[in-house]
Amino acid sequence: GQNIDQPTEMTATEGAIVQINCTYQTSGFNGLFWYQQHAGEAPTFLSYNVLDGLEEKGRFSSFLSRSKGYSYLLLKELQMKDSASYLCAPIPGAGSYQLTFGKGTKLSVIP
Amino acid sequence: EAQVTQNPRYLITVTGKKLTVTCSQNMNHEYMSWYRQDPGLGLRQIYYSMNVEVTDKGDVPEGYKVSRKEKRNFPLILESPSPNQTSLYFCASSPDRGRVPEAFFGQGTRLTVV
């Protein structure tokens, strides 16, 4: 099985930077996803890390340390529309795409 | 347009009345799965399928059935729905090969069982 841990809620100010952490334990590892989900809507893909290090994509960056079972999502220049839940999803095992999601971190961006 | 289509979007039904939620993808993806999402519990996988005629249980399969007779379709069947199956359901598909096995989600089906 998998054990995924993320903070339940976070609040940050518009224009600021926020880091959302995720720790995981999986039997095998084949990469890690971050998804964004607005309330009542489908999750949408943000990033995928399979090697250690930082992947940058505009205002969003994602970091992975496989040895520590740790990832974070960094959101810069926060906008009100970034208020959403952010889901961490490690993929266990080579050749497996069985996604198990963390419970998500609900981010509230305030003026 | 690449997409995953679920139907219906909203459904209210009564306990015990069999129902099917359809899911179809047009990206020729091998991998498809069903999730339910409940407050405080996050997304939980119900069933998944690695390819045609290959299905397996996820974390919460009780009370659900699936079939994968064609690559593009992966219907979710509730033979005898109960109120504890009231939830928001998502279907997802992803490629088995490729650099990024990104999962694409359908729009969701909000099911209420009374």
Chai-1 contact restraints between the chains, C-beta under 6 A:
chainA,res_idxA,chainB,res_idxB,connection_type,confidence,min_distance_angstrom,max_distance_angstrom,comment,restraint_id
A,A42,B,F105,contact,1.0,0.0,6.0,A-B,restraint_1
A,A42,B,Q107,contact,1.0,0.0,6.0,A-B,restraint_2
A,A42,B,G108,contact,1.0,0.0,6.0,A-B,restraint_3
A,P43,B,F105,contact,1.0,0.0,6.0,A-B,restraint_4
A,F45,B,E102,contact,1.0,0.0,6.0,A-B,restraint_5
A,Y48,B,V100,contact,1.0,0.0,6.0,A-B,restraint_6
A,Y97,B,Y31,contact,1.0,0.0,6.0,A-B,restraint_7
A,Y97,B,S94,contact,1.0,0.0,6.0,A-B,restraint_8
A,Y97,B,P101,contact,1.0,0.0,6.0,A-B,restraint_9
A,Q98,B,Y48,contact,1.0,0.0,6.0,A-B,restraint_10
A,L99,B,A103,contact,1.0,0.0,6.0,A-B,restraint_11
A,F101,B,G42,contact,1.0,0.0,6.0,A-B,restraint_12
A,F101,B,L43,contact,1.0,0.0,6.0,A-B,restraint_13
A,K103,B,G42,contact,1.0,0.0,6.0,A-B,restraint_14
A,G104,B,G42,contact,1.0,0.0,6.0,A-B,restraint_15
